[in-house]
Amino acid sequence: MIDKEILLEALGVICNAEVTSLQQKQRSEVDIIPFLLGAFKTLLFTAAETQLPITQLISTVVDGDQTCSVSQSSLSRILNGEQVSGGRPGSQNKHVSEFEVDKKRRFIIDEEEFFDPRFHYDFTEMKDTDNFYRGDEEYRRPYGWKRFALKVLDKYDGNEWLGTAGYRTRSVSGEWPVSYHGTSYDSACKIIKGRFKPGCINKYGRGVYSTPDITEALTYCKDFKSKKNGKTYKVILQNRINPRYREKFNDDKYWLVRINDGLSEEEEEKMVERAIRPYGLLLKEF
């Protein structure tokens, strides 16, 4: 099983921020007399970092893309329809350790409220012959990856969007289809403006991008060298997409949740929350 410290590193990578947890701080302060910590310590932690709830994870990832060079490069390729050929998937991306996450962005989580070990799943040695469907779309399972489930049950307006737990190949009523990762149009617009092909901006648009194909997600996911064990991992976010707000592009390769200009920050967050929701953090060592 991957160490919890590595999961926090992975969260930091996709959020382009430093991410810690109450439990990590407690683990690093085991020599302090426990009763001296108490409520004051919790207040001190939350004063130093912004709390990151599950329901704001996608918005935080999208926001972090705006200052992340890897995300800017990846989005440029998506919008220009460029294909990655030759070499290993994602080989055009720098390791996060080469440019470091934005340390001005600091978040803190409660691991007990963020991860749900009951639904962790190891796909690393799996290869099924069955076809799977979620939300009436083909579900391409993340073979070769370890999924760390996010604690999303009862965090939104019901749980129907997740479908039912357990092994099943068919969709159930009301559930949403699966997508991988998520990057934003705004993340690169100002910096790489002028490099788009003619008509590209109108063809695609402003919003949150993801893909139903885990192989495609590999071409623009981030990888990082862990400070905990020195190993290198790729990290991808596994989501559910509300089909009411999804647009398909490039032969169904990319899914867009469009976010119109002129919305307030609160309105954008609400739009993202009702249209795309994360439920798994995928890690793969290479």
KOLDRENKE-285834 format. One record per residue (C-alpha): residue number from 1; chain; x, y negated, z negated. Coordinates in steps of 0.1 Angstrom, whole numbers. Example, Ala and Ser with C-alpha at 12.3 -4.5 7.8 and 13.67 -1.06 7.14 Angstrom:
<sites>
site vomar: 1, romar: A, xx: 123, yy: 45, zz: -78
site vomar: 2, romar: A, xx: 137, yy: 11, zz: -71
</sites>
This chain:
<sites>
site vomar: 1, romar: A, xx: 0, yy: 0, zz: 0
site vomar: 2, romar: A, xx: 12, yy: -35, zz: 8
site vomar: 3, romar: A, xx: 22, yy: -56, zz: -22
site vomar: 4, romar: A, xx: -2, yy: -83, zz: -32
site vomar: 5, romar: A, xx: 25, yy: -109, zz: -28
site vomar: 6, romar: A, xx: 28, yy: -100, zz: 8
site vomar: 7, romar: A, xx: -10, yy: -105, zz: 13
site vomar: 8, romar: A, xx: -6, yy: -140, zz: -1
site vomar: 9, romar: A, xx: 23, yy: -147, zz: 23
site vomar: 10, romar: A, xx: 0, yy: -135, zz: 52
site vomar: 11, romar: A, xx: -28, yy: -158, zz: 40
site vomar: 12, romar: A, xx: -3, yy: -187, zz: 40
site vomar: 13, romar: A, xx: 8, yy: -178, zz: 75
site vomar: 14, romar: A, xx: -27, yy: -179, zz: 90
site vomar: 15, romar: A, xx: -36, yy: -211, zz: 70
site vomar: 16, romar: A, xx: -3, yy: -228, zz: 77
site vomar: 17, romar: A, xx: 0, yy: -235, zz: 40
site vomar: 18, romar: A, xx: 15, yy: -223, zz: 8
site vomar: 19, romar: A, xx: -10, yy: -199, zz: -8
site vomar: 20, romar: A, xx: -7, yy: -186, zz: -43
site vomar: 21, romar: A, xx: -32, yy: -171, zz: -68
site vomar: 22, romar: A, xx: -41, yy: -173, zz: -105
site vomar: 23, romar: A, xx: -29, yy: -136, zz: -108
site vomar: 24, romar: A, xx: 4, yy: -143, zz: -91
site vomar: 25, romar: A, xx: 11, yy: -171, zz: -115
site vomar: 26, romar: A, xx: 2, yy: -149, zz: -144
site vomar: 27, romar: A, xx: 24, yy: -121, zz: -131
site vomar: 28, romar: A, xx: 53, yy: -146, zz: -129
site vomar: 29, romar: A, xx: 47, yy: -158, zz: -165
site vomar: 30, romar: A, xx: 44, yy: -125, zz: -183
site vomar: 31, romar: A, xx: 70, yy: -136, zz: -208
site vomar: 32, romar: A, xx: 48, yy: -165, zz: -220
site vomar: 33, romar: A, xx: 26, yy: -158, zz: -250
site vomar: 34, romar: A, xx: -8, yy: -150, zz: -235
site vomar: 35, romar: A, xx: -28, yy: -171, zz: -259
site vomar: 36, romar: A, xx: -9, yy: -202, zz: -249
site vomar: 37, romar: A, xx: -23, yy: -199, zz: -214
site vomar: 38, romar: A, xx: -61, yy: -198, zz: -217
site vomar: 39, romar: A, xx: -83, yy: -224, zz: -201
site vomar: 40, romar: A, xx: -56, yy: -251, zz: -200
site vomar: 41, romar: A, xx: -35, yy: -230, zz: -177
site vomar: 42, romar: A, xx: -64, yy: -225, zz: -153
site vomar: 43, romar: A, xx: -70, yy: -262, zz: -152
site vomar: 44, romar: A, xx: -33, yy: -269, zz: -146
site vomar: 45, romar: A, xx: -33, yy: -244, zz: -117
site vomar: 46, romar: A, xx: -63, yy: -259, zz: -99
site vomar: 47, romar: A, xx: -50, yy: -294, zz: -104
site vomar: 48, romar: A, xx: -18, yy: -285, zz: -85
site vomar: 49, romar: A, xx: -35, yy: -267, zz: -56
site vomar: 50, romar: A, xx: -68, yy: -268, zz: -38
site vomar: 51, romar: A, xx: -90, yy: -239, zz: -45
site vomar: 52, romar: A, xx: -97, yy: -218, zz: -13
site vomar: 53, romar: A, xx: -130, yy: -199, zz: -13
site vomar: 54, romar: A, xx: -137, yy: -172, zz: 13
site vomar: 55, romar: A, xx: -165, yy: -193, zz: 28
site vomar: 56, romar: A, xx: -139, yy: -220, zz: 38
site vomar: 57, romar: A, xx: -112, yy: -197, zz: 51
site vomar: 58, romar: A, xx: -120, yy: -201, zz: 89
site vomar: 59, romar: A, xx: -122, yy: -239, zz: 85
site vomar: 60, romar: A, xx: -89, yy: -238, zz: 67
site vomar: 61, romar: A, xx: -73, yy: -217, zz: 94
site vomar: 62, romar: A, xx: -86, yy: -240, zz: 122
site vomar: 63, romar: A, xx: -74, yy: -271, zz: 103
site vomar: 64, romar: A, xx: -39, yy: -255, zz: 98
site vomar: 65, romar: A, xx: -36, yy: -249, zz: 135
site vomar: 66, romar: A, xx: -34, yy: -286, zz: 141
site vomar: 67, romar: A, xx: 1, yy: -288, zz: 127
site vomar: 68, romar: A, xx: 13, yy: -253, zz: 136
site vomar: 69, romar: A, xx: 36, yy: -250, zz: 167
site vomar: 70, romar: A, xx: 28, yy: -213, zz: 172
site vomar: 71, romar: A, xx: -9, yy: -220, zz: 173
site vomar: 72, romar: A, xx: -3, yy: -249, zz: 197
site vomar: 73, romar: A, xx: 17, yy: -227, zz: 221
site vomar: 74, romar: A, xx: -8, yy: -199, zz: 219
site vomar: 75, romar: A, xx: -38, yy: -221, zz: 225
site vomar: 76, romar: A, xx: -20, yy: -237, zz: 255
site vomar: 77, romar: A, xx: -17, yy: -203, zz: 271
site vomar: 78, romar: A, xx: -54, yy: -194, zz: 264
site vomar: 79, romar: A, xx: -67, yy: -226, zz: 279
site vomar: 80, romar: A, xx: -44, yy: -223, zz: 309
site vomar: 81, romar: A, xx: -54, yy: -186, zz: 314
site vomar: 82, romar: A, xx: -17, yy: -175, zz: 312
site vomar: 83, romar: A, xx: -10, yy: -139, zz: 307
site vomar: 84, romar: A, xx: 18, yy: -125, zz: 287
site vomar: 85, romar: A, xx: 38, yy: -100, zz: 307
site vomar: 86, romar: A, xx: 68, yy: -79, zz: 297
site vomar: 87, romar: A, xx: 83, yy: -74, zz: 262
site vomar: 88, romar: A, xx: 64, yy: -66, zz: 231
site vomar: 89, romar: A, xx: 30, yy: -82, zz: 225
site vomar: 90, romar: A, xx: 33, yy: -116, zz: 209
site vomar: 91, romar: A, xx: 71, yy: -118, zz: 216
site vomar: 92, romar: A, xx: 68, yy: -154, zz: 228
site vomar: 93, romar: A, xx: 59, yy: -165, zz: 192
site vomar: 94, romar: A, xx: 85, yy: -176, zz: 167
site vomar: 95, romar: A, xx: 86, yy: -159, zz: 134
site vomar: 96, romar: A, xx: 69, yy: -182, zz: 108
site vomar: 97, romar: A, xx: 101, yy: -179, zz: 88
site vomar: 98, romar: A, xx: 119, yy: -199, zz: 116
site vomar: 99, romar: A, xx: 97, yy: -230, zz: 112
site vomar: 100, romar: A, xx: 81, yy: -224, zz: 78
site vomar: 101, romar: A, xx: 45, yy: -231, zz: 68
site vomar: 102, romar: A, xx: 34, yy: -266, zz: 60
site vomar: 103, romar: A, xx: 43, yy: -269, zz: 23
site vomar: 104, romar: A, xx: 22, yy: -300, zz: 19
site vomar: 105, romar: A, xx: -8, yy: -278, zz: 23
site vomar: 106, romar: A, xx: -12, yy: -259, zz: -9
site vomar: 107, romar: A, xx: -41, yy: -235, zz: -18
site vomar: 108, romar: A, xx: -48, yy: -212, zz: -47
site vomar: 109, romar: A, xx: -72, yy: -182, zz: -48
site vomar: 110, romar: A, xx: -86, yy: -158, zz: -74
site vomar: 111, romar: A, xx: -76, yy: -124, zz: -60
site vomar: 112, romar: A, xx: -105, yy: -108, zz: -77
site vomar: 113, romar: A, xx: -129, yy: -130, zz: -59
site vomar: 114, romar: A, xx: -110, yy: -130, zz: -26
site vomar: 115, romar: A, xx: -102, yy: -94, zz: -18
site vomar: 116, romar: A, xx: -125, yy: -63, zz: -21
site vomar: 117, romar: A, xx: -104, yy: -32, zz: -25
site vomar: 118, romar: A, xx: -135, yy: -10, zz: -21
site vomar: 119, romar: A, xx: -134, yy: -17, zz: 16
site vomar: 120, romar: A, xx: -97, yy: -17, zz: 24
site vomar: 121, romar: A, xx: -90, yy: 6, zz: 53
site vomar: 122, romar: A, xx: -59, yy: 21, zz: 68
site vomar: 123, romar: A, xx: -61, yy: 24, zz: 106
site vomar: 124, romar: A, xx: -24, yy: 29, zz: 111
site vomar: 125, romar: A, xx: -25, yy: 66, zz: 120
site vomar: 126, romar: A, xx: -60, yy: 67, zz: 135
site vomar: 127, romar: A, xx: -71, yy: 72, zz: 171
site vomar: 128, romar: A, xx: -107, yy: 80, zz: 177
site vomar: 129, romar: A, xx: -124, yy: 93, zz: 208
site vomar: 130, romar: A, xx: -158, yy: 79, zz: 199
site vomar: 131, romar: A, xx: -171, yy: 45, zz: 211
site vomar: 132, romar: A, xx: -181, yy: 21, zz: 184
site vomar: 133, romar: A, xx: -206, yy: -8, zz: 185
site vomar: 134, romar: A, xx: -213, yy: -37, zz: 162
site vomar: 135, romar: A, xx: -239, yy: -63, zz: 169
site vomar: 136, romar: A, xx: -247, yy: -45, zz: 202
site vomar: 137, romar: A, xx: -211, yy: -52, zz: 214
site vomar: 138, romar: A, xx: -183, yy: -27, zz: 218
site vomar: 139, romar: A, xx: -162, yy: -27, zz: 186
site vomar: 140, romar: A, xx: -125, yy: -21, zz: 194
site vomar: 141, romar: A, xx: -112, yy: -8, zz: 161
site vomar: 142, romar: A, xx: -78, yy: -22, zz: 149
site vomar: 143, romar: A, xx: -59, yy: 11, zz: 153
site vomar: 144, romar: A, xx: -23, yy: 7, zz: 140
site vomar: 145, romar: A, xx: -33, yy: -19, zz: 114
site vomar: 146, romar: A, xx: -41, yy: -20, zz: 77
site vomar: 147, romar: A, xx: -72, yy: -39, zz: 69
site vomar: 148, romar: A, xx: -75, yy: -57, zz: 36
site vomar: 149, romar: A, xx: -112, yy: -64, zz: 30
site vomar: 150, romar: A, xx: -123, yy: -99, zz: 20
site vomar: 151, romar: A, xx: -149, yy: -102, zz: -7
site vomar: 152, romar: A, xx: -177, yy: -116, zz: 14
site vomar: 153, romar: A, xx: -207, yy: -97, zz: 1
site vomar: 154, romar: A, xx: -233, yy: -121, zz: -13
site vomar: 155, romar: A, xx: -212, yy: -151, zz: -4
site vomar: 156, romar: A, xx: -234, yy: -162, zz: 24
site vomar: 157, romar: A, xx: -272, yy: -162, zz: 32
site vomar: 158, romar: A, xx: -276, yy: -124, zz: 28
site vomar: 159, romar: A, xx: -255, yy: -95, zz: 40
site vomar: 160, romar: A, xx: -274, yy: -85, zz: 72
site vomar: 161, romar: A, xx: -246, yy: -99, zz: 94
site vomar: 162, romar: A, xx: -222, yy: -72, zz: 81
site vomar: 163, romar: A, xx: -244, yy: -43, zz: 89
site vomar: 164, romar: A, xx: -242, yy: -12, zz: 67
site vomar: 165, romar: A, xx: -210, yy: 3, zz: 52
site vomar: 166, romar: A, xx: -196, yy: 36, zz: 62
site vomar: 167, romar: A, xx: -185, yy: 54, zz: 94
site vomar: 168, romar: A, xx: -210, yy: 48, zz: 122
site vomar: 169, romar: A, xx: -207, yy: 44, zz: 159
site vomar: 170, romar: A, xx: -240, yy: 24, zz: 165
site vomar: 171, romar: A, xx: -251, yy: -11, zz: 157
site vomar: 172, romar: A, xx: -277, yy: -18, zz: 131
site vomar: 173, romar: A, xx: -304, yy: -45, zz: 133
site vomar: 174, romar: A, xx: -293, yy: -80, zz: 125
site vomar: 175, romar: A, xx: -255, yy: -74, zz: 123
site vomar: 176, romar: A, xx: -230, yy: -96, zz: 142
site vomar: 177, romar: A, xx: -203, yy: -84, zz: 166
site vomar: 178, romar: A, xx: -166, yy: -82, zz: 157
site vomar: 179, romar: A, xx: -139, yy: -106, zz: 168
site vomar: 180, romar: A, xx: -102, yy: -111, zz: 160
site vomar: 181, romar: A, xx: -83, yy: -141, zz: 148
site vomar: 182, romar: A, xx: -95, yy: -176, zz: 155
site vomar: 183, romar: A, xx: -79, yy: -207, zz: 168
site vomar: 184, romar: A, xx: -92, yy: -241, zz: 176
site vomar: 185, romar: A, xx: -93, yy: -263, zz: 207
site vomar: 186, romar: A, xx: -83, yy: -293, zz: 186
site vomar: 187, romar: A, xx: -52, yy: -276, zz: 173
site vomar: 188, romar: A, xx: -32, yy: -285, zz: 204
site vomar: 189, romar: A, xx: -52, yy: -311, zz: 223
site vomar: 190, romar: A, xx: -33, yy: -342, zz: 212
site vomar: 191, romar: A, xx: 2, yy: -326, zz: 215
site vomar: 192, romar: A, xx: -1, yy: -307, zz: 248
site vomar: 193, romar: A, xx: -26, yy: -330, zz: 265
site vomar: 194, romar: A, xx: -18, yy: -333, zz: 301
site vomar: 195, romar: A, xx: -5, yy: -297, zz: 304
site vomar: 196, romar: A, xx: -39, yy: -282, zz: 310
site vomar: 197, romar: A, xx: -49, yy: -270, zz: 345
site vomar: 198, romar: A, xx: -75, yy: -292, zz: 362
site vomar: 199, romar: A, xx: -110, yy: -286, zz: 348
site vomar: 200, romar: A, xx: -98, yy: -264, zz: 320
site vomar: 201, romar: A, xx: -111, yy: -287, zz: 292
site vomar: 202, romar: A, xx: -146, yy: -287, zz: 307
site vomar: 203, romar: A, xx: -145, yy: -250, zz: 314
site vomar: 204, romar: A, xx: -137, yy: -241, zz: 278
site vomar: 205, romar: A, xx: -143, yy: -268, zz: 252
site vomar: 206, romar: A, xx: -139, yy: -278, zz: 216
site vomar: 207, romar: A, xx: -145, yy: -252, zz: 190
site vomar: 208, romar: A, xx: -132, yy: -220, zz: 174
site vomar: 209, romar: A, xx: -118, yy: -193, zz: 197
site vomar: 210, romar: A, xx: -114, yy: -156, zz: 190
site vomar: 211, romar: A, xx: -114, yy: -123, zz: 210
site vomar: 212, romar: A, xx: -133, yy: -90, zz: 207
site vomar: 213, romar: A, xx: -101, yy: -72, zz: 218
site vomar: 214, romar: A, xx: -74, yy: -65, zz: 192
site vomar: 215, romar: A, xx: -49, yy: -60, zz: 220
site vomar: 216, romar: A, xx: -56, yy: -95, zz: 233
site vomar: 217, romar: A, xx: -53, yy: -109, zz: 198
site vomar: 218, romar: A, xx: -17, yy: -95, zz: 197
site vomar: 219, romar: A, xx: -7, yy: -119, zz: 224
site vomar: 220, romar: A, xx: -12, yy: -150, zz: 202
site vomar: 221, romar: A, xx: -12, yy: -137, zz: 166
site vomar: 222, romar: A, xx: 15, yy: -149, zz: 142
site vomar: 223, romar: A, xx: 42, yy: -128, zz: 127
site vomar: 224, romar: A, xx: 63, yy: -135, zz: 96
site vomar: 225, romar: A, xx: 93, yy: -121, zz: 77
site vomar: 226, romar: A, xx: 83, yy: -114, zz: 42
site vomar: 227, romar: A, xx: 103, yy: -130, zz: 14
site vomar: 228, romar: A, xx: 92, yy: -102, zz: -8
site vomar: 229, romar: A, xx: 107, yy: -72, zz: 11
site vomar: 230, romar: A, xx: 124, yy: -87, zz: 42
site vomar: 231, romar: A, xx: 101, yy: -68, zz: 65
site vomar: 232, romar: A, xx: 83, yy: -84, zz: 95
site vomar: 233, romar: A, xx: 46, yy: -83, zz: 98
site vomar: 234, romar: A, xx: 19, yy: -94, zz: 122
site vomar: 235, romar: A, xx: -12, yy: -109, zz: 108
site vomar: 236, romar: A, xx: -47, yy: -112, zz: 123
site vomar: 237, romar: A, xx: -81, yy: -122, zz: 109
site vomar: 238, romar: A, xx: -110, yy: -99, zz: 115
site vomar: 239, romar: A, xx: -143, yy: -118, zz: 119
site vomar: 240, romar: A, xx: -180, yy: -114, zz: 126
site vomar: 241, romar: A, xx: -195, yy: -138, zz: 153
site vomar: 242, romar: A, xx: -231, yy: -150, zz: 153
site vomar: 243, romar: A, xx: -242, yy: -142, zz: 189
site vomar: 244, romar: A, xx: -266, yy: -172, zz: 188
site vomar: 245, romar: A, xx: -236, yy: -196, zz: 187
site vomar: 246, romar: A, xx: -211, yy: -177, zz: 209
site vomar: 247, romar: A, xx: -200, yy: -184, zz: 244
site vomar: 248, romar: A, xx: -180, yy: -160, zz: 265
site vomar: 249, romar: A, xx: -151, yy: -169, zz: 288
site vomar: 250, romar: A, xx: -126, yy: -152, zz: 310
site vomar: 251, romar: A, xx: -144, yy: -119, zz: 316
site vomar: 252, romar: A, xx: -154, yy: -117, zz: 280
site vomar: 253, romar: A, xx: -118, yy: -120, zz: 269
site vomar: 254, romar: A, xx: -124, yy: -150, zz: 247
site vomar: 255, romar: A, xx: -154, yy: -160, zz: 226
site vomar: 256, romar: A, xx: -160, yy: -197, zz: 217
site vomar: 257, romar: A, xx: -180, yy: -211, zz: 189
site vomar: 258, romar: A, xx: -185, yy: -246, zz: 202
site vomar: 259, romar: A, xx: -181, yy: -275, zz: 178
site vomar: 260, romar: A, xx: -194, yy: -308, zz: 193
site vomar: 261, romar: A, xx: -177, yy: -341, zz: 189
site vomar: 262, romar: A, xx: -191, yy: -366, zz: 164
site vomar: 263, romar: A, xx: -200, yy: -342, zz: 136
site vomar: 264, romar: A, xx: -189, yy: -350, zz: 101
site vomar: 265, romar: A, xx: -164, yy: -327, zz: 83
site vomar: 266, romar: A, xx: -192, yy: -313, zz: 62
site vomar: 267, romar: A, xx: -213, yy: -306, zz: 93
site vomar: 268, romar: A, xx: -185, yy: -289, zz: 111
site vomar: 269, romar: A, xx: -179, yy: -267, zz: 81
site vomar: 270, romar: A, xx: -215, yy: -257, zz: 80
site vomar: 271, romar: A, xx: -215, yy: -250, zz: 117
site vomar: 272, romar: A, xx: -184, yy: -227, zz: 113
site vomar: 273, romar: A, xx: -199, yy: -210, zz: 83
site vomar: 274, romar: A, xx: -231, yy: -200, zz: 102
site vomar: 275, romar: A, xx: -213, yy: -190, zz: 134
site vomar: 276, romar: A, xx: -181, yy: -172, zz: 125
site vomar: 277, romar: A, xx: -172, yy: -154, zz: 92
site vomar: 278, romar: A, xx: -140, yy: -135, zz: 82
site vomar: 279, romar: A, xx: -142, yy: -102, zz: 65
site vomar: 280, romar: A, xx: -108, yy: -86, zz: 69
site vomar: 281, romar: A, xx: -71, yy: -95, zz: 68
site vomar: 282, romar: A, xx: -52, yy: -72, zz: 92
site vomar: 283, romar: A, xx: -15, yy: -66, zz: 87
site vomar: 284, romar: A, xx: 9, yy: -45, zz: 108
site vomar: 285, romar: A, xx: 46, yy: -39, zz: 102
site vomar: 286, romar: A, xx: 70, yy: -38, zz: 131
</sites>
